[in-house]
Amino acid sequence: MVDALEEKKAENIVLMDLHGVVSFTDYFIICSGTSDRMLDSLADVVQTTAKRDFKLSSKLEGRSSDGWLLVDFGDIIVHLFYPEQREYYQIEQLWNQSKVLLRVQ
C-alpha cells in the first residue's frame, strides 16, 4: 500500500507500528495530498491495491473537501490529509509511543 501511495505522489508517508499501544488497529499509514482530487485518488489507489493484492475490504470515512480521509482496513488504518489538517491534528505526535517503521519524504 505504501508503494501504491508513493507512486501516486503522496507526500510525507509514514508507516507506524501500533502493536501494544492501542487495541483497535495494528498499523497506521499516514500521508499528505495537496488537493481534493489527489486525496480521492490516493484513497482509490490504496483501496484497489489492498483489495487486489491482499483481499482486504475497507471502509472510507470523511470527505476530501474536509482535508482528511480515513481508509479503515481493520488491522491497518490509512490517514490521508491536507498538509494543514495533518499539522493541526498531529496524529504522529498523538501516537508517539508507537514505532515508526518507514518514513518516505
BELCORTA-V245693 format. One record per backbone hydrogen bond with DSSP energy under -0.5 kcal/mol. NH is the residue of the N-H (numbers start at 1). CO is the residue of the C=O. E is the energy in kcal/mol with one decimal. If there is no record, write none. Layout:
# BELCORTA-V245693
nh: (NH/NH)
co: (CO/CO)
e: (E/E)
This chain:
# BELCORTA-V245693
nh: (5/6/7/8/9/10/11/13/14/15/16/16/17/18/18/19/21/22/26/27/28/29/30/31/32/33/39/40/41/42/43/44/45/46/47/48/49/50/51/52/53/54/55/56/59/61/63/66/67/68/69/70/71/72/72/73/73/75/77/78/79/79/80/80/81/81/82/86/87/88/89/90/94/95/96/98/99/100/101/101/102/104/105)
co: (1/2/3/4/6/5/32/104/30/102/14/28/99/16/26/26/18/18/75/75/16/77/14/79/11/81/35/36/37/38/39/40/41/42/43/44/45/46/47/48/49/50/51/50/72/70/68/63/64/63/80/61/78/59/70/71/76/73/27/71/29/77/69/78/31/79/67/82/83/84/85/86/90/91/93/95/17/98/15/99/15/13/103)
e: (-2.4/-2.6/-2.5/-1.4/-1.6/-2.5/-2.9/-2.1/-2.7/-2.5/-0.5/-3.1/-3.3/-0.6/-3.5/-0.6/-2.3/-1.7/-1.7/-1.9/-1.9/-2.3/-2.8/-2.1/-2.6/-2.7/-2.6/-2.6/-2.2/-2.7/-2.4/-2.4/-2.5/-2.2/-2.1/-2.6/-2.5/-2.1/-2.1/-2.6/-3.0/-1.6/-1.0/-1.9/-1.7/-3.0/-0.5/-1.6/-1.7/-1.0/-2.9/-2.5/-2.9/-3.0/-0.6/-0.6/-2.9/-1.2/-2.3/-2.9/-3.2/-0.5/-3.2/-0.5/-2.4/-0.5/-2.3/-2.5/-2.2/-2.0/-2.7/-2.1/-2.1/-1.9/-1.4/-2.0/-1.8/-0.5/-2.6/-0.7/-1.4/-3.0/-0.5)
